[in-house]
Amino acid sequence: MRDVVVRPYAETDRDDVLTIFDANRADYFGAGDRDWLIETLDEPDGPAFVVAIDGRAVAFGGYEVWEHYNKALLYWGMAAPARHGGGLGRLLLLARLHHVAVHARPVTRYVTVDTSPRVAPFFLRCGFEQTAVWPEGYRSGMTMHELRFDLAKVSADELAARRDDALATVVRTLSSPDREGGRP
């Protein structure tokens, strides 16, 4: 069985996170995003996490609390392309939602994210609601979807249970012979 854990980002994860980004760049990110990621890794605006398989980071994302508003904003959120569809994104998302619910200071009600049309359906499936669509909302010209999750509608215990179910799904997926030997 593979060791799968969600843990805080560490400097030793930097190369893995940059590799994940580079592998996703053509399909999910725009020009200049790598520099922004490097800034985030150097000075995160809030807690950052990785999903690690056997010690190697295979997914990365974090959040920041907006102190003057009743919300936290998710940043990044990416998984190694070879792992897309294996549940890592859902696990990472649920771990971040639970962390916001339990640890965010000041306590906040909403978790928001802005993302591309390609990724927005993932958040909708995970219980987010769409709040706005901005044609050419990104400098790259891509449409931006804004979504939010209302923490008042679910308990921290329920989020923990969902996170744990997502972890079990990832472990089952890695154990499947269809996953090419469970490569990292």
C-alpha positions as CSV (number, residue, x, y, z in Angstrom):
1,M,0.0,0.0,0.0
2,R,1.2,3.5,-0.9
3,D,1.7,6.2,1.8
4,V,-0.7,9.1,0.9
5,V,-0.8,12.2,3.1
6,V,-1.9,15.8,3.0
7,R,0.6,17.9,4.8
8,P,1.9,21.5,4.9
9,Y,4.1,22.5,2.0
10,A,7.9,22.5,2.7
11,E,10.8,24.0,0.9
12,T,11.9,20.4,0.0
13,D,8.7,20.2,-2.1
14,R,9.6,23.1,-4.3
15,D,11.0,21.1,-7.3
16,D,8.1,18.7,-7.3
17,V,5.6,21.6,-7.2
18,L,7.4,23.4,-10.1
19,T,7.4,20.1,-12.1
20,I,3.6,19.7,-11.5
21,F,3.1,23.3,-12.7
22,D,5.3,22.9,-15.8
23,A,3.4,19.7,-16.7
24,N,0.1,21.5,-16.4
25,R,1.1,24.8,-18.0
26,A,-0.1,24.4,-21.5
27,D,-3.6,23.3,-20.5
28,Y,-4.3,25.3,-17.4
29,F,-2.0,28.3,-16.9
30,G,-1.1,31.5,-18.7
31,A,2.0,33.4,-19.4
32,G,3.6,34.8,-16.2
33,D,1.9,32.3,-13.9
34,R,5.2,30.4,-13.2
35,D,6.7,33.6,-11.8
36,W,3.6,34.1,-9.6
37,L,3.9,30.5,-8.4
38,I,7.6,31.0,-7.5
39,E,6.5,34.2,-5.5
40,T,3.9,32.1,-3.7
41,L,6.4,29.4,-2.9
42,D,8.9,32.0,-1.6
43,E,6.3,33.9,0.4
44,P,2.9,32.2,0.7
45,D,-0.1,34.5,1.5
46,G,-1.5,31.7,3.7
47,P,-1.3,28.0,4.5
48,A,0.0,25.9,1.6
49,F,-0.4,22.1,1.3
50,V,0.8,19.2,-0.8
51,V,-0.6,15.8,-1.3
52,A,2.4,13.5,-1.1
53,I,2.6,9.9,-2.3
54,D,5.5,8.0,-0.7
55,G,7.0,11.4,0.3
56,R,6.8,13.1,-3.1
57,A,4.5,16.0,-3.7
58,V,1.9,15.2,-6.4
59,A,-0.6,18.0,-5.8
60,F,-0.3,21.5,-4.4
61,G,-2.6,24.3,-3.3
62,G,-3.3,26.7,-0.5
63,Y,-5.6,29.5,0.7
64,E,-5.4,33.0,2.2
65,V,-7.9,34.6,4.5
66,W,-9.1,38.1,3.5
67,E,-9.2,39.8,6.9
68,H,-11.6,42.6,5.8
69,Y,-14.1,40.2,4.2
70,N,-15.9,37.1,5.4
71,K,-13.9,34.8,3.1
72,A,-10.9,32.9,2.3
73,L,-9.5,32.6,-1.2
74,L,-8.1,29.4,-2.6
75,Y,-4.9,29.7,-4.5
76,W,-3.3,27.4,-7.0
77,G,-4.7,23.9,-6.8
78,M,-3.0,21.5,-9.1
79,A,-2.1,17.8,-9.4
80,A,0.4,16.0,-11.6
81,P,-1.2,15.3,-14.9
82,A,-0.5,11.6,-14.7
83,R,-2.7,11.7,-11.5
84,H,-5.6,13.6,-13.0
85,G,-8.9,11.7,-12.4
86,G,-7.4,9.8,-9.4
87,G,-9.0,11.9,-6.7
88,L,-6.0,14.0,-5.7
89,G,-7.7,17.3,-6.5
90,R,-10.8,16.5,-4.5
91,L,-8.6,15.4,-1.6
92,L,-6.6,18.5,-1.7
93,L,-9.7,20.7,-1.9
94,L,-11.5,19.0,1.0
95,A,-8.3,19.2,3.1
96,R,-8.1,23.0,2.4
97,L,-11.9,23.5,3.1
98,H,-11.5,21.6,6.4
99,H,-8.4,23.6,7.4
100,V,-10.3,26.9,6.7
101,A,-13.2,25.7,8.7
102,V,-11.1,24.8,11.7
103,H,-8.1,27.1,11.6
104,A,-8.8,30.2,9.7
105,R,-8.4,33.4,11.7
106,P,-10.4,35.4,11.6
107,V,-13.1,32.8,11.3
108,T,-14.7,33.1,7.9
109,R,-17.9,31.9,6.3
110,Y,-17.0,31.6,2.6
111,V,-14.3,30.0,0.6
112,T,-13.9,31.5,-2.9
113,V,-12.0,30.6,-6.0
114,D,-11.5,32.0,-9.4
115,T,-10.8,29.6,-12.2
116,S,-11.1,28.8,-15.9
117,P,-14.1,27.4,-17.7
118,R,-12.3,24.1,-17.9
119,V,-11.9,23.7,-14.1
120,A,-15.1,25.4,-12.9
121,P,-17.2,22.2,-13.3
122,F,-14.9,20.4,-10.8
123,F,-15.7,23.0,-8.1
124,L,-19.4,22.8,-8.9
125,R,-19.3,19.0,-8.4
126,C,-17.6,19.6,-5.1
127,G,-20.4,21.8,-3.7
128,F,-19.3,25.3,-4.8
129,E,-21.8,27.7,-6.4
130,Q,-21.0,30.0,-9.3
131,T,-21.1,33.7,-8.4
132,A,-19.8,35.4,-11.5
133,V,-18.5,34.8,-15.0
134,W,-16.1,37.4,-16.4
135,P,-15.4,37.2,-20.2
136,E,-11.7,38.0,-20.6
137,G,-11.4,38.1,-16.8
138,Y,-7.8,37.0,-17.0
139,R,-5.1,39.1,-18.7
140,S,-4.5,36.1,-21.0
141,G,-8.0,36.7,-22.4
142,M,-9.5,33.6,-20.8
143,T,-12.9,33.7,-19.2
144,M,-12.8,33.7,-15.4
145,H,-15.4,31.9,-13.3
146,E,-15.8,32.9,-9.7
147,L,-17.2,30.4,-7.3
148,R,-17.8,30.1,-3.5
149,F,-18.4,27.5,-0.9
150,D,-20.5,28.4,2.1
151,L,-19.0,26.9,5.2
152,A,-22.1,27.7,7.2
153,K,-23.9,24.9,5.3
154,V,-21.6,22.1,6.5
155,S,-19.9,21.2,9.7
156,A,-16.2,20.8,10.2
157,D,-16.8,17.2,11.1
158,E,-18.7,16.6,7.8
159,L,-15.8,18.2,5.9
160,A,-13.4,15.9,7.8
161,A,-15.5,12.9,6.9
162,R,-15.5,14.0,3.2
163,R,-11.8,14.5,3.3
164,D,-11.2,11.1,4.8
165,D,-13.5,9.5,2.2
166,A,-11.5,11.2,-0.5
167,L,-8.2,9.9,1.0
168,A,-9.6,6.4,1.0
169,T,-10.6,6.8,-2.7
170,V,-7.1,7.9,-3.6
171,V,-5.6,5.0,-1.7
172,R,-8.0,2.6,-3.5
173,T,-7.2,4.1,-6.9
174,L,-3.4,3.8,-6.3
175,S,-4.0,0.1,-5.4
176,S,-5.8,-0.5,-8.6
177,P,-3.7,-2.5,-11.2
178,D,-5.1,-0.1,-13.9
179,R,-3.0,2.8,-12.4
180,E,0.3,1.7,-14.0
181,G,1.8,0.3,-10.8
182,G,0.8,3.3,-8.7
183,R,3.6,5.5,-10.0
184,P,4.1,8.8,-8.2
